[in-house]
Amino acid sequence: MSSGNSADASGIGDSSPNQSSRNSEEFPLDVEKVISVNGGFKKNGEEQDPSPGPSHKQENADTDSNENTDLLDPRQYDENIFLVTFSKGDKENPQNWSLRKKSLHTAFYGLTTFAAQFNSAVMSPTVPHLMDSFGISREVAILGTSLYVLGIAFGPSVFAPYSEMNGRKMGVMLPFFISLIFTAGTASSDNISAILCTRFFAGFFAGAPVVSSGGVLADIWDPAIRGVALIFYAVFVTAGVTFGSILSSVVTSGSDTDWRWSCWLIVIIGGVILFFDVILLSETYAPVILAKRASNLRINTHQWAYHAKHDEWKLDLKEFLTLHLLRPFAMFATPIVFCIAMFASFVFGVLYLVITSVPITFQITKGWEGTVATLPMVALFLGLITGSGLNVWSGLRYAKLVRANNNKPLPEQRFPVMMMFGWLMPAGTFIFAWTLRPEIHWIVPMIGIYLLGTGFIVIFQGCLNYLVDTFTRFAASAIAANTFVRSIFGGIFPLFGDTMFINLGVNWGGSLVGFIALALTPIPYIFYLYGEKLRSRNPYSKLVS
């Protein structure tokens, strides 16, 4: 498994920097003995002509005309001579693409993940509509959101290896298209069972862009600036979660039957994005690109020995079970992954708690209803943008420290930004909880939500970065463990949010969340001081390897 020094946001895209279950050393991107684009090769370090010389042709002049005289015996050459790799400055190498092309791919894969995350929030404003239309309880109606997020928990274990076999483009676009089909099925459903079933599978297939789009950034960006690209990518992801409920509320405000338009809205948006994805985007996964190049060389030169490393690998059941299913759970048993993943998962659960339950708190205290009650999500989004800016600053600082350390990761240096700004999340939660009163202006609790959003993204991104730097080789498994647990939290928290605020009141319901967040605040300080010792004395390291 390969990995960079910076994490995937994804997590908000939840993938590792390379999303690969094999060491990147298996795919050399710059080897002296290479096959060039025109089919040339080198033997013993010297450039050779792929076609036989004149003497060879003369010797075969009288042979059968049907015999191919241009074929070489691969047994006469080192096997690596026929290994297809990238040459220096190769324009087909995604790392050598222009800034414009890299930015285009970053933006459109970001928009694809935006649509997948947007879909996770579109059902939250339709809870009253579903209750009236199908005569169900509030908790059952909220399952439309929870089951989608739970579906995302199971998707990465399937779609991460699928993207490694077939490439990022196919590994993202096909499952995303199937997710949109299931969403259209939700919009066409006439009973709650069909709605919940289609929502789960829509989330399951939406796990593909969530887990693999972050790998695209690892494919195309240099590690020195990858962290900044991931942060801007995270903006797309968080925008999908925060604005999904607002726009859904706008299109469902007409009547109780208009809840279906929340699903049709994302089908239309996702369909447009998918159309441009298919037309504009190229494959970014180097092993798949080289495999296609090797295939073309075999056909054009009739030298069947040409091959890429990707041609030597086939995903079998054993590898799928051990690397993609069991290893993430083995890593979750390590103290480091357990603590960091639980911290990140808690704040992720709070994010979905806010998205699904904050509108009802403003309805209880301010009398806000419909679209107006979802406007606090704008404050949340502004907080996420501010936190992303702080992460950019932290990433640039971290890059300088790594360069000074001979480009070796310094995982504990991911924590200073969390130590400085992570406390904003519990602080914002308390401000929101105790200022959301009829006599206090609405801007004050909005400030609390803004601070909560700032603290959330700083903590969440920092946790992902730390896992990647700590488990560089097995980063994908560490991120997969985090993705699974965080999706469980994100699916469960909305189920008790409304009940908590109704029974405990906004003040103490919000304070309960704030106290838990406050209790977790020392985690960055503890790992900053003792993380290196924990890493060197990890009693569960054998479970990982």
ZIWOPE-V505137 format. One record per pair of residues at least 12 apart in sequence whose ideal C-beta (glycine too) atoms are under 10 Angstrom apart, sorted by the first residue. I is the first residue (numbers start at 0). J is the second residue. Records with the same first field share a line. If there is no record, write none. Layout:
# ZIWOPE-V505137
I: J + J
This chain:
# ZIWOPE-V505137
0: 15 + 16 + 17 + 18 + 19 + 20 + 21 + 22 + 23 + 322 + 326 + 470 + 471 + 472 + 473 + 474 + 475 + 476 + 477
1: 15 + 16 + 17 + 18 + 19 + 20 + 21 + 22 + 23 + 24 + 25 + 26 + 214 + 217 + 471 + 472 + 474 + 475
2: 15 + 16 + 17 + 18 + 19 + 22 + 23 + 217 + 222 + 408 + 466 + 467 + 468 + 470 + 471 + 472 + 473 + 474 + 475 + 477 + 478
3: 15 + 16 + 17 + 23 + 216 + 217 + 220 + 221 + 222 + 223 + 225 + 226 + 229 + 408 + 467 + 468 + 471 + 474
4: 16 + 222 + 223 + 225 + 226 + 394 + 397 + 398 + 401 + 406 + 407 + 408 + 409 + 410 + 464 + 467 + 468 + 471 + 474
5: 216 + 217 + 220 + 222 + 223 + 224 + 225 + 226 + 227 + 228 + 229 + 230 + 394 + 397 + 398 + 401 + 408 + 413 + 460 + 463 + 464 + 467 + 468
6: 213 + 217 + 225 + 226 + 229 + 230 + 233 + 394 + 413 + 459 + 460 + 461 + 462 + 463 + 464 + 465 + 466 + 467 + 468 + 474 + 477 + 478 + 481
7: 209 + 210 + 211 + 212 + 213 + 214 + 215 + 216 + 217 + 225 + 226 + 229 + 232 + 233 + 460 + 463 + 464 + 466 + 467 + 474 + 475 + 478 + 482
8: 109 + 112 + 212 + 213 + 216 + 226 + 228 + 229 + 230 + 231 + 232 + 233 + 234 + 235 + 236 + 237 + 387 + 390 + 456 + 459 + 460 + 463 + 464
9: 109 + 112 + 116 + 155 + 208 + 209 + 210 + 211 + 212 + 213 + 214 + 216 + 229 + 232 + 233 + 236 + 460 + 463 + 478 + 482
10: 209 + 210 + 213 + 229 + 233 + 236 + 237 + 343 + 347 + 456 + 459 + 460 + 462 + 463 + 478 + 481 + 482 + 485 + 486
11: 112 + 116 + 209 + 213 + 229 + 232 + 233 + 234 + 235 + 236 + 237 + 239 + 240 + 347 + 350 + 383 + 456 + 459 + 460 + 463 + 482 + 485
12: 108 + 109 + 112 + 115 + 116 + 155 + 208 + 209 + 210 + 211 + 212 + 213 + 214 + 215 + 216 + 229 + 232 + 233 + 235 + 236 + 463 + 478 + 482
13: 112 + 151 + 152 + 154 + 155 + 159 + 206 + 209 + 210 + 211 + 212 + 213 + 236 + 347 + 463 + 478 + 479 + 481 + 482 + 483 + 485 + 486
14: 112 + 155 + 158 + 159 + 162 + 206 + 208 + 209 + 210 + 211 + 212 + 213 + 214 + 215 + 216 + 217 + 463 + 474 + 475 + 478 + 479 + 482
15: 155 + 159 + 210 + 213 + 214 + 217 + 463 + 466 + 467 + 470 + 471 + 473 + 474 + 475 + 476 + 477 + 478 + 479 + 481 + 482
16: 213 + 214 + 216 + 217 + 218 + 220 + 222 + 225 + 226 + 229 + 463 + 467 + 471 + 474 + 475 + 478
17: 163 + 213 + 214 + 216 + 217 + 218 + 284 + 285 + 467 + 474 + 475
18: 155 + 158 + 159 + 160 + 162 + 163 + 167 + 170 + 210 + 211 + 212 + 213 + 214 + 215 + 217 + 218 + 284 + 474 + 475 + 478 + 479
19: 159 + 160 + 162 + 163 + 214 + 217 + 218 + 284 + 286 + 322 + 474 + 475
20: 159 + 160 + 163 + 312 + 314 + 318 + 319 + 321 + 322 + 323 + 326 + 473 + 475 + 476 + 479
21: 163 + 286 + 308 + 309 + 312 + 318 + 322 + 475
22: 472
23: 217 + 285 + 286 + 472
24: 308
25: 286 + 308 + 309 + 311 + 312
26: 84 + 85 + 284 + 285 + 286 + 289 + 307 + 308 + 309 + 312
27: 79 + 82 + 84 + 85 + 285 + 289 + 308
28: 84 + 85 + 86 + 87 + 89 + 92 + 93 + 94 + 95 + 285 + 289
29: 84 + 85 + 86 + 87 + 88 + 89 + 92 + 94
30: 79 + 82 + 84 + 85 + 86 + 87
31: 44 + 79 + 84 + 86 + 87
32: 44 + 76 + 77 + 79 + 80 + 81 + 82 + 84
33: 79 + 80 + 82 + 83 + 84 + 85 + 86 + 87 + 89
34: 49 + 80 + 81 + 82 + 83 + 84 + 85 + 86 + 289 + 292 + 293 + 296 + 300 + 302 + 305 + 306 + 307
35: 49 + 83 + 84 + 85 + 86 + 89 + 296
36: 83 + 85 + 86 + 89 + 90 + 91 + 292 + 295 + 296
37: 49 + 296 + 299 + 300
38: 50 + 83 + 292 + 295 + 296 + 299 + 300 + 302 + 305
39: 86
40: 71 + 76 + 79 + 80 + 81 + 82 + 83 + 296 + 300 + 302 + 305
41: 76 + 77 + 79 + 80
42: 75 + 76 + 77 + 80
43: 76 + 77 + 80
47: 71 + 76 + 80
49: 69 + 71 + 296 + 299 + 300 + 302 + 305
50: 68 + 69 + 71 + 300
51: 68 + 69 + 70 + 71
55: 68 + 69 + 71
56: 68 + 69
67: 300 + 301 + 302
69: 300 + 301 + 302
70: 300 + 301 + 302 + 303 + 304
71: 300 + 301 + 302 + 304
72: 304
73: 302 + 303 + 304 + 305 + 306
74: 304
76: 304
78: 304 + 306
80: 304 + 305
81: 293 + 296 + 297 + 302 + 303 + 304 + 305 + 306 + 307
82: 289 + 293 + 304 + 305 + 306 + 307 + 308 + 310 + 311
83: 288 + 289 + 290 + 291 + 292 + 293 + 294 + 295 + 296 + 297 + 305 + 306 + 307 + 308 + 309 + 310
84: 285 + 289 + 292 + 293 + 307 + 308
85: 285 + 288 + 289 + 292
89: 288 + 289 + 292
91: 281 + 282 + 285 + 288 + 289 + 291 + 292
92: 218 + 219 + 285 + 288 + 289
93: 167 + 215 + 217 + 218 + 219 + 220 + 281 + 282 + 283 + 284 + 285 + 288
94: 218 + 219 + 220 + 221 + 283 + 285
95: 219
96: 218 + 219 + 220 + 281 + 283
100: 219 + 279 + 280 + 281
101: 215 + 216 + 218 + 219 + 220 + 221 + 224 + 228 + 283
102: 219 + 228 + 231
103: 275 + 279 + 280 + 281
104: 167 + 168 + 212 + 215 + 216 + 218 + 219 + 220 + 276 + 279 + 280 + 281 + 283
105: 212 + 215 + 216 + 219 + 220 + 228 + 229 + 231 + 232 + 235
106: 231 + 232 + 235 + 279
107: 212 + 215 + 235 + 272 + 273 + 275 + 276 + 278 + 279 + 280
108: 167 + 168 + 171 + 208 + 211 + 212 + 213 + 214 + 215 + 216 + 219 + 232 + 235 + 272 + 276 + 280 + 283
109: 208 + 212 + 215 + 216 + 228 + 231 + 232 + 233 + 234 + 235 + 236 + 238 + 239
110: 208 + 212 + 235 + 238 + 239 + 268 + 269 + 271 + 272 + 273 + 275 + 276
111: 171 + 172 + 175 + 205 + 207 + 208 + 209 + 211 + 212 + 215 + 235 + 239 + 269 + 272 + 273 + 275 + 276 + 280
112: 171 + 175 + 205 + 207 + 208 + 209 + 210 + 211 + 212 + 213 + 215 + 232 + 233 + 235 + 236 + 239 + 272
113: 208 + 212 + 232 + 234 + 235 + 236 + 237 + 238 + 239 + 240 + 242 + 243 + 268 + 269 + 272
114: 175 + 178 + 179 + 182 + 205 + 208 + 235 + 239 + 243 + 265 + 266 + 268 + 269 + 270 + 271 + 272 + 273 + 276
115: 147 + 151 + 154 + 171 + 174 + 175 + 178 + 179 + 201 + 202 + 204 + 205 + 206 + 207 + 208 + 209 + 212 + 236 + 239 + 265 + 269 + 272
116: 148 + 151 + 205 + 208 + 209 + 235 + 236 + 237 + 238 + 239 + 240 + 241 + 242 + 243
117: 205 + 235 + 236 + 238 + 239 + 240 + 241 + 242 + 243 + 244 + 246 + 247 + 264 + 265 + 268 + 269 + 272
118: 144 + 147 + 151 + 175 + 178 + 179 + 181 + 182 + 185 + 198 + 201 + 202 + 205 + 239 + 240 + 243 + 247 + 261 + 262 + 264 + 265 + 266 + 268 + 269
119: 144 + 145 + 147 + 148 + 150 + 151 + 198 + 201 + 202 + 205 + 209 + 239 + 240 + 243 + 244 + 265 + 351 + 354 + 486 + 489 + 490
120: 144 + 147 + 148 + 239 + 240 + 241 + 242 + 243 + 244 + 245 + 246 + 247 + 261 + 265 + 351 + 354 + 355 + 373 + 376
121: 143 + 144 + 147 + 182 + 185 + 239 + 243 + 244 + 246 + 247 + 248 + 250 + 251 + 258 + 260 + 261 + 262 + 263 + 264 + 265 + 268
122: 140 + 141 + 142 + 143 + 144 + 145 + 146 + 147 + 185 + 194 + 198 + 243 + 244 + 247 + 251 + 258 + 261 + 262 + 265 + 355
123: 140 + 141 + 143 + 144 + 243 + 244 + 247 + 248 + 261 + 351 + 354 + 355 + 356 + 357 + 358 + 373 + 376 + 493
124: 144 + 243 + 244 + 245 + 246 + 247 + 248 + 249 + 250 + 251 + 252 + 258 + 261 + 354 + 355 + 358 + 369 + 370 + 372 + 373
125: 140 + 143 + 144 + 194 + 244 + 247 + 248 + 250 + 251 + 255 + 257 + 258 + 259 + 260 + 261 + 262
126: 138 + 139 + 140 + 141 + 142 + 143 + 144 + 258 + 355 + 358 + 359 + 493 + 497
127: 140 + 251 + 255 + 258 + 359 + 368 + 369
128: 140 + 251 + 252 + 254 + 255 + 256 + 257 + 258 + 259 + 261
129: 141 + 142 + 143 + 191 + 194 + 255 + 258
130: 255
131: 254 + 255 + 256 + 258
132: 189 + 191 + 194 + 254 + 255 + 256 + 258 + 259
133: 188 + 189 + 190 + 191 + 192 + 194
134: 191
135: 191 + 194
137: 359 + 494 + 497 + 498 + 501
138: 493 + 494 + 495 + 497 + 498
139: 191 + 194 + 195 + 494
140: 191 + 194 + 195 + 258 + 497
141: 355 + 356 + 490 + 493 + 494 + 495 + 496 + 497 + 498
142: 191 + 194 + 195 + 198 + 199 + 490 + 493 + 494
143: 185 + 191 + 194 + 195 + 197 + 198 + 199 + 258 + 261 + 262 + 493
144: 198 + 202 + 243 + 244 + 351 + 354 + 355 + 489 + 490 + 493 + 494
145: 195 + 198 + 199 + 202 + 351 + 355 + 486 + 487 + 489 + 490 + 491 + 492 + 493 + 494
146: 194 + 195 + 196 + 197 + 198 + 199 + 200 + 201 + 202 + 203 + 490
147: 178 + 181 + 182 + 185 + 195 + 197 + 198 + 199 + 200 + 201 + 202 + 203 + 205 + 486 + 489 + 490
148: 198 + 199 + 202 + 205 + 347 + 348 + 351 + 485 + 486 + 487 + 488 + 489 + 490 + 491 + 492 + 493
149: 198 + 199 + 202 + 203 + 483 + 486 + 487 + 489 + 490 + 491
150: 178 + 181 + 198 + 199 + 200 + 201 + 202 + 203 + 204 + 205 + 206 + 486 + 490
151: 178 + 199 + 201 + 202 + 203 + 204 + 205 + 206 + 207 + 209 + 210 + 482 + 483 + 485 + 486 + 489 + 490
152: 202 + 203 + 206 + 479 + 482 + 483 + 484 + 485 + 486 + 487 + 488 + 489 + 490
153: 199 + 202 + 203 + 206 + 482 + 483 + 486
154: 174 + 178 + 200 + 202 + 203 + 204 + 205 + 206 + 207 + 208 + 209 + 210 + 211 + 482 + 483 + 486
155: 206 + 207 + 209 + 210 + 211 + 323 + 327 + 475 + 478 + 479 + 480 + 482 + 483 + 486
156: 206 + 210 + 319 + 320 + 322 + 323 + 324 + 325 + 327 + 479 + 482 + 483
157: 174 + 203 + 204 + 206 + 207 + 210 + 319 + 323 + 324
158: 170 + 171 + 173 + 174 + 175 + 203 + 204 + 205 + 206 + 207 + 208 + 209 + 210 + 211 + 323
159: 206 + 207 + 210 + 211 + 214 + 322 + 323 + 475 + 476 + 478 + 479 + 482
160: 314 + 318 + 319 + 322 + 323 + 324 + 475
161: 173 + 174 + 207 + 210 + 211 + 314 + 323
162: 174 + 207 + 210 + 211 + 212 + 214 + 215 + 284 + 287
163: 211 + 214 + 284 + 286 + 287 + 309 + 312 + 314 + 323 + 475
164: 284 + 286 + 287 + 290 + 309 + 312 + 313 + 314
165: 282 + 284 + 287
166: 211 + 218 + 281 + 282 + 283 + 284 + 285 + 286 + 287 + 288 + 290 + 291 + 309
167: 207 + 208 + 211 + 212 + 214 + 215 + 217 + 218 + 219 + 280 + 281 + 282 + 283 + 284 + 287
168: 211 + 215 + 276 + 277 + 280 + 281 + 282 + 283 + 284 + 287
169: 207 + 282 + 284 + 287
170: 207 + 208 + 210 + 211 + 212 + 214 + 215 + 282 + 284 + 287
171: 207 + 208 + 209 + 210 + 211 + 212 + 214 + 215 + 273 + 276 + 280 + 283
172: 207 + 208 + 273 + 276 + 277 + 280
173: 204 + 207
174: 203 + 204 + 205 + 206 + 207 + 208 + 210 + 211
175: 204 + 205 + 206 + 207 + 208 + 209 + 211 + 212 + 269 + 272 + 273 + 276
176: 204 + 207 + 269 + 270 + 273 + 276 + 277
177: 200 + 201 + 203 + 204 + 205 + 207
178: 200 + 201 + 202 + 203 + 204 + 205 + 206 + 207 + 208 + 265 + 266 + 269 + 273
179: 201 + 204 + 205 + 262 + 265 + 266 + 267 + 268 + 269 + 270 + 272 + 273
180: 197 + 200 + 201 + 204 + 266
181: 196 + 197 + 198 + 199 + 200 + 201 + 202 + 203 + 204 + 205 + 262 + 266
182: 197 + 198 + 200 + 201 + 202 + 204 + 205 + 261 + 262 + 263 + 264 + 265 + 266 + 269
183: 197 + 201 + 262 + 263 + 265 + 266 + 269 + 270
184: 196 + 197 + 198 + 200 + 201 + 262 + 266
185: 197 + 198 + 200 + 201 + 258 + 259 + 261 + 262 + 263 + 265 + 266
186: 258 + 259 + 260 + 261 + 262 + 263 + 264 + 265 + 266
187: 259 + 262 + 263
188: 259 + 262
194: 258 + 259 + 262
197: 262
198: 262
199: 490
201: 262 + 265
202: 486 + 490
205: 269
206: 482 + 486
208: 236 + 269 + 272 + 276
209: 236 + 482 + 486
210: 475 + 478 + 479 + 482
211: 284
212: 232 + 235 + 236
213: 225 + 229 + 232 + 233 + 236 + 463 + 475 + 478
214: 283 + 284 + 475
215: 228 + 232 + 280 + 282 + 283 + 284
216: 228 + 229 + 231 + 232 + 283
217: 229 + 283 + 284 + 474
218: 282 + 283 + 284 + 285 + 286 + 287 + 288
219: 281 + 283 + 285
220: 232
222: 398 + 401 + 406
223: 398 + 401 + 402 + 406
224: 394 + 395 + 398
225: 394 + 398
226: 390 + 391 + 393 + 394 + 395 + 397 + 398 + 460 + 464 + 467
227: 390 + 391 + 394 + 395 + 398
228: 394
229: 387 + 390 + 394 + 460 + 463 + 464
230: 386 + 387 + 388 + 389 + 390 + 391 + 392 + 393 + 394 + 456 + 460
231: 387 + 391
232: 387
233: 383 + 386 + 387 + 390 + 456 + 459 + 460 + 463
234: 380 + 383 + 384 + 387 + 388 + 456
236: 383
237: 350 + 379 + 380 + 382 + 383 + 384 + 386 + 387 + 452 + 455 + 456 + 459
238: 380 + 383 + 384
239: 265 + 268
240: 350 + 351 + 353 + 354 + 376 + 379 + 380 + 383 + 489
241: 350 + 353 + 354 + 373 + 375 + 376 + 377 + 378 + 379 + 380 + 381 + 382 + 383 + 452
242: 373 + 376 + 377 + 379 + 380
243: 261 + 264 + 265 + 268 + 354 + 373 + 376
244: 261 + 353 + 354 + 355 + 357 + 358 + 370 + 372 + 373 + 374 + 375 + 376 + 379
245: 358 + 370 + 372 + 373 + 374 + 375 + 376 + 377 + 380
246: 261 + 264 + 265 + 268 + 370 + 373
247: 260 + 261 + 262 + 264 + 265 + 370 + 373
248: 261 + 358 + 368 + 369 + 370 + 371 + 372 + 373 + 374 + 376
249: 261 + 264 + 369 + 370 + 373
250: 262 + 263 + 264 + 370
251: 264 + 369 + 370
252: 368 + 369 + 370 + 371
284: 309
285: 307 + 308 + 309
286: 307 + 308 + 309 + 310 + 312
287: 307 + 309
288: 307 + 309
289: 306 + 307 + 308 + 309 + 310
290: 306 + 307 + 308 + 309 + 310 + 311 + 312
291: 307 + 309
292: 305 + 307
293: 305 + 306 + 307 + 308 + 309 + 310
294: 306 + 307 + 310
297: 310
322: 473 + 475 + 476 + 479
323: 475 + 476 + 479
324: 476 + 479
325: 476 + 542
326: 473 + 475 + 476 + 477 + 479 + 480 + 542 + 543 + 544
327: 340 + 473 + 475 + 476 + 477 + 478 + 479 + 480 + 481 + 482 + 483 + 484
328: 476 + 479 + 480 + 483 + 542
329: 473 + 476 + 480 + 539 + 541 + 542 + 543 + 544
330: 466 + 470 + 473 + 476 + 477 + 478 + 479 + 480 + 481 + 539 + 542 + 543
331: 476 + 477 + 479 + 480 + 481 + 483 + 484 + 539 + 542
332: 480 + 539 + 542 + 543
333: 469 + 470 + 477 + 480 + 533 + 534 + 537 + 538 + 539 + 540 + 542 + 543
334: 526 + 533 + 534 + 536 + 537 + 538 + 539
335: 410 + 465 + 466 + 469 + 470 + 477 + 526 + 530 + 533 + 534 + 537 + 539
336: 465 + 466 + 469 + 470 + 473 + 476 + 477 + 478 + 480 + 481 + 484 + 537 + 539 + 543
337: 480 + 484 + 539
338: 462 + 519 + 522 + 525 + 526 + 530 + 533
339: 413 + 461 + 462 + 463 + 465 + 466 + 469 + 477 + 480 + 481 + 522 + 523 + 526 + 530
340: 462 + 463 + 466 + 477 + 478 + 480 + 481 + 482 + 483 + 484 + 485 + 488
341: 462 + 481 + 484 + 485 + 488 + 519 + 522
342: 417 + 421 + 458 + 459 + 461 + 462 + 465 + 481 + 516 + 519 + 520 + 522 + 523 + 526
343: 455 + 458 + 459 + 460 + 461 + 462 + 463 + 465 + 466 + 481 + 482 + 484 + 485 + 488
344: 459 + 462 + 480 + 481 + 482 + 483 + 484 + 485 + 486 + 487 + 488 + 489 + 492
345: 424 + 458 + 459 + 484 + 485 + 488 + 492 + 512 + 515 + 516 + 518 + 519
346: 421 + 424 + 451 + 454 + 455 + 456 + 457 + 458 + 459 + 462 + 485 + 488 + 516 + 519
347: 455 + 458 + 459 + 462 + 481 + 482 + 484 + 485 + 486 + 487 + 488 + 489 + 492
348: 484 + 485 + 486 + 487 + 488 + 489 + 490 + 491 + 492 + 493 + 496 + 512
349: 424 + 425 + 428 + 451 + 454 + 455 + 458 + 488 + 489 + 492 + 496 + 512 + 513 + 515 + 516
350: 379 + 383 + 451 + 452 + 455 + 456 + 459 + 485 + 488 + 489 + 492
351: 485 + 486 + 488 + 489 + 490 + 491 + 492 + 493 + 494 + 496
352: 488 + 489 + 491 + 492 + 493 + 494 + 495 + 496 + 497 + 499 + 500 + 508 + 509 + 512
353: 375 + 376 + 379 + 428 + 431 + 448 + 451 + 452 + 455 + 492 + 493 + 496 + 509 + 512
354: 373 + 375 + 376 + 379 + 489 + 492 + 493 + 496
355: 492 + 493 + 494 + 496 + 497
356: 492 + 493 + 495 + 496 + 497 + 498 + 499 + 500 + 501 + 505 + 508 + 509 + 512
357: 372 + 373 + 374 + 375 + 376 + 378 + 379 + 431 + 435 + 444 + 448 + 451 + 496 + 500 + 505 + 509
358: 370 + 371 + 372 + 373 + 374 + 375 + 376 + 497
359: 372 + 496 + 497 + 500 + 501 + 505
360: 372 + 375 + 431 + 432 + 435 + 444 + 496 + 497 + 500 + 501 + 504 + 505 + 508 + 509
361: 373 + 374 + 375 + 435 + 441 + 444 + 445 + 505
363: 435 + 437 + 500 + 501 + 504 + 505
364: 434 + 435 + 436 + 437 + 438 + 439 + 441 + 444 + 500 + 504 + 505 + 506
365: 435 + 436 + 437 + 439 + 441 + 444
366: 437
367: 441
374: 441 + 445
375: 431 + 435 + 441 + 444 + 445 + 447 + 448 + 449
376: 448 + 452
377: 445 + 448 + 449
378: 427 + 431 + 441 + 442 + 444 + 445 + 446 + 447 + 448 + 449 + 450 + 451 + 452
379: 427 + 445 + 448 + 449 + 451 + 452 + 453 + 455
380: 448 + 449 + 452
381: 445 + 448 + 449 + 452 + 453
382: 423 + 424 + 427 + 445 + 446 + 447 + 448 + 449 + 450 + 451 + 452 + 453 + 454 + 455 + 456 + 457
383: 449 + 451 + 452 + 453 + 455 + 456 + 457 + 459
384: 449 + 452 + 453 + 456
385: 420 + 423 + 449 + 450 + 452 + 453 + 454 + 456 + 457
386: 416 + 420 + 421 + 423 + 424 + 449 + 450 + 451 + 452 + 453 + 454 + 455 + 456 + 457 + 458 + 459 + 460 + 461
387: 453 + 456 + 457 + 460
388: 453 + 456
389: 416 + 417 + 419 + 420 + 423 + 453 + 454 + 456 + 457 + 460 + 461
390: 416 + 417 + 420 + 456 + 457 + 459 + 460 + 461 + 464
392: 416
393: 412 + 413 + 414 + 415 + 416 + 417 + 419 + 420 + 457 + 460 + 461 + 464
394: 413 + 416 + 460 + 464
396: 412 + 415 + 416
397: 409 + 410 + 412 + 413 + 415 + 416 + 464 + 468
400: 412
401: 468
407: 468 + 471
408: 464 + 465 + 467 + 468 + 469 + 471
409: 468 + 531
410: 464 + 465 + 466 + 467 + 468 + 469 + 470 + 471 + 526 + 527 + 530 + 531 + 534
411: 465 + 468 + 469 + 523 + 526 + 527 + 528 + 529 + 530 + 531 + 534
412: 464 + 465 + 468 + 527
413: 460 + 461 + 462 + 463 + 464 + 465 + 466 + 467 + 468 + 469 + 523 + 526 + 527 + 530
414: 461 + 462 + 464 + 465 + 522 + 523 + 524 + 525 + 526 + 527 + 528 + 530
415: 461 + 523 + 527
416: 457 + 458 + 460 + 461 + 464 + 523
417: 454 + 457 + 458 + 459 + 460 + 461 + 462 + 464 + 465 + 520 + 522 + 523 + 524 + 526 + 527
418: 457 + 461 + 520 + 521 + 522 + 523 + 524 + 526 + 527
419: 457 + 523
420: 450 + 453 + 454 + 456 + 457 + 458 + 461
421: 453 + 454 + 455 + 457 + 458 + 459 + 461 + 462 + 516 + 519 + 520 + 521 + 522 + 523 + 524
422: 450 + 454 + 457 + 458 + 516 + 517 + 520 + 523
423: 447 + 449 + 450 + 451 + 452 + 453 + 454 + 455 + 457 + 458
424: 450 + 451 + 452 + 453 + 454 + 455 + 456 + 457 + 458 + 459 + 512 + 513 + 516 + 517 + 519 + 520
425: 450 + 451 + 454 + 510 + 512 + 513 + 514 + 515 + 516 + 517 + 518 + 519 + 520
426: 447 + 450 + 451 + 453 + 454 + 513 + 516 + 517 + 520
427: 444 + 446 + 447 + 448 + 449 + 450 + 451 + 452 + 453 + 454 + 455 + 509 + 513 + 516
428: 447 + 448 + 450 + 451 + 454 + 509 + 510 + 511 + 512 + 513 + 514 + 515 + 516 + 517
429: 447 + 450 + 451 + 506 + 509 + 510 + 512 + 513 + 514 + 516 + 517
430: 443 + 444 + 445 + 446 + 447 + 448 + 449 + 450 + 451 + 509 + 513
431: 443 + 444 + 445 + 446 + 447 + 448 + 449 + 450 + 451 + 505 + 506 + 509 + 510 + 512 + 513
432: 444 + 447 + 500 + 504 + 505 + 506 + 507 + 508 + 509 + 510 + 511 + 512 + 513
433: 447 + 505 + 506 + 507 + 509 + 510 + 513
434: 446 + 447 + 505 + 506 + 509
435: 447 + 448 + 500 + 505 + 506 + 509
436: 505 + 506
444: 505 + 509
447: 509 + 513
451: 509 + 512 + 513 + 516
454: 516 + 520
455: 516
457: 523
458: 516 + 519 + 520 + 522 + 523
459: 481 + 485
461: 523
462: 481 + 485 + 522 + 523 + 526
463: 477 + 478 + 481 + 482 + 485
465: 477 + 523 + 526 + 527 + 530
466: 478 + 480 + 481
469: 526 + 530 + 531 + 533 + 534 + 537
470: 534 + 543
472: 543 + 544
473: 543 + 544
476: 543
477: 543
492: 512
495: 508
496: 508 + 512
499: 511 + 512
500: 512
